[in-house]
């Protein structure tokens, strides 16, 4: 719209009898347009670039593993919704990390219990193997004494008869 006004004043300035008066109006409108453009640029920078940088910093911190930072959500526009989604994402990641730590602890405890059970089983197996060796040795001694006992019995029977 500002551009249309400038074009209209320039057209009027070319065809009229007072070109300098219209030229002054064009300069005034151009200066006002420049000020308005600078103001709009500053507002856009403040409303768009600054929140984007803040979101980017928060996401970079999360990517680096720092989940302790607080993401400040606010606003009803798209950037506010993006910040809110980032905050929800951070909370979900924190919960997921907590669940993984808990599961890791449970797996570690289970592995320790299995190791203790294996040690206990190994000790009992060694004890039973030792008992079996003693039984085998006693059986060997008994088997070795059987022929001697048979000889003694034959001698005894032969004396009795």
C-alpha positions in Angstrom: 0.0 0.0 0.0 2.9 2.3 0.8 4.4 1.5 -2.6 1.1 2.5 -4.3 1.0 5.9 -2.5 4.6 6.6 -3.6 3.8 5.7 -7.2 0.7 7.9 -7.1 2.6 10.9 -5.7 5.4 10.4 -8.3 2.8 10.3 -11.1 1.1 13.5 -9.8 4.4 15.2 -9.4 5.3 14.6 -13.0 2.1 16.0 -14.4 1.4 18.9 -12.1 2.6 22.5 -11.9 4.4 22.2 -8.6 6.8 19.2 -8.9 8.8 20.3 -5.8 5.8 20.0 -3.4 5.0 16.5 -4.6 8.6 15.6 -4.5 8.7 16.7 -0.8 5.7 14.5 -0.1 7.4 11.6 -1.8 10.5 12.1 0.4 8.4 12.3 3.5 6.5 9.1 2.6 9.8 7.4 1.7 11.3 8.4 5.0 8.2 7.2 6.9 8.3 4.0 4.9 11.9 3.5 5.9 11.2 4.1 9.5 8.2 1.7 9.3 10.4 -0.9 7.6 13.1 -0.6 10.3 10.5 -0.8 13.0 8.8 -3.9 11.4 12.2 -5.5 10.9 13.1 -5.0 14.5 9.7 -6.4 15.7 10.0 -9.4 13.4 13.5 -10.0 14.6 12.3 -9.8 18.2 9.2 -12.0 17.6 10.8 -14.5 15.3 14.6 -14.7 15.4 15.0 -14.4 19.2 12.5 -17.2 20.0 14.0 -19.4 17.3 17.5 -18.9 18.7 16.2 -19.8 22.2 14.6 -22.9 20.9 17.7 -23.8 19.0 19.9 -23.3 22.1 17.5 -25.5 24.2 17.5 -28.3 21.6 21.3 -28.1 21.2 21.6 -28.5 25.0 19.3 -31.5 24.9 21.3 -33.0 22.0 24.5 -32.6 24.1 22.9 -34.6 26.9 22.0 -31.7 29.2 18.4 -32.5 30.3 18.6 -30.4 33.4 17.7 -27.1 31.6 14.2 -25.8 31.9 12.5 -24.9 28.7 10.2 -21.9 29.3 7.1 -22.4 27.2 4.9 -19.4 26.5 2.8 -17.8 23.8 -0.2 -18.8 21.7 1.5 -18.6 18.3 3.4 -21.2 16.3 6.6 -20.5 18.2 4.8 -20.9 21.5 3.5 -24.3 20.3 7.0 -25.3 19.1 8.5 -24.3 22.5 5.7 -26.2 24.3 6.4 -29.3 22.1 10.1 -29.0 22.9 9.3 -28.9 26.6 7.1 -32.0 26.3 9.8 -33.7 24.3 12.3 -32.9 27.0 10.1 -34.3 29.7 9.5 -37.5 27.8 13.2 -37.9 27.2 13.8 -37.5 30.9 11.2 -40.1 31.7 12.7 -42.5 29.1 16.2 -42.0 30.5 14.9 -42.7 34.0 13.1 -45.9 32.9 16.3 -47.1 31.1 18.4 -46.5 34.2 15.8 -48.4 36.3 15.8 -51.3 33.8 19.6 -51.3 33.8 19.7 -51.6 37.5 17.2 -54.5 37.5 19.2 -56.3 34.8 22.4 -55.8 36.9 20.7 -57.1 40.0 19.5 -60.2 38.0 23.0 -60.8 36.6 24.4 -60.6 40.2 21.8 -63.1 41.4 22.6 -65.5 38.5 26.4 -65.2 39.4 25.7 -66.0 43.0 23.5 -69.0 42.0 26.3 -70.2 39.7 28.8 -70.0 42.5 26.5 -71.8 44.9 25.8 -74.5 42.3 29.6 -74.9 41.7 30.3 -75.3 45.4 27.6 -77.9 45.8 28.8 -79.8 42.7 32.4 -79.8 44.0 31.1 -81.1 47.4 29.2 -83.9 45.8 32.1 -84.7 43.6 34.3 -85.0 46.7 31.7 -87.2 48.4 31.5 -89.4 45.3 35.3 -89.8 45.2 35.3 -90.9 48.9 32.5 -93.4 48.1 34.4 -94.7 45.1 37.6 -95.1 47.2 35.6 -96.9 49.9 34.0 -99.2 47.3 37.4 -100.0 45.9 38.8 -100.9 49.3 35.7 -103.1 49.9 36.1 -104.7 46.5 39.8 -105.4 47.2 38.9 -107.0 50.5 36.3 -109.3 49.1 38.8 -111.9 47.7 40.6 -111.8 51.0 37.4 -112.4 52.9 36.5 -115.3 50.5 39.9 -116.9 51.1 39.3 -116.5 54.9 35.9 -118.1 54.6 37.3 -121.0 52.6 39.9 -121.6 55.2 37.4 -121.5 57.9 35.1 -123.9 56.2 37.9 -126.2 55.5 38.9 -126.2 59.1 35.4 -126.8 60.3 34.8 -129.7 57.9 
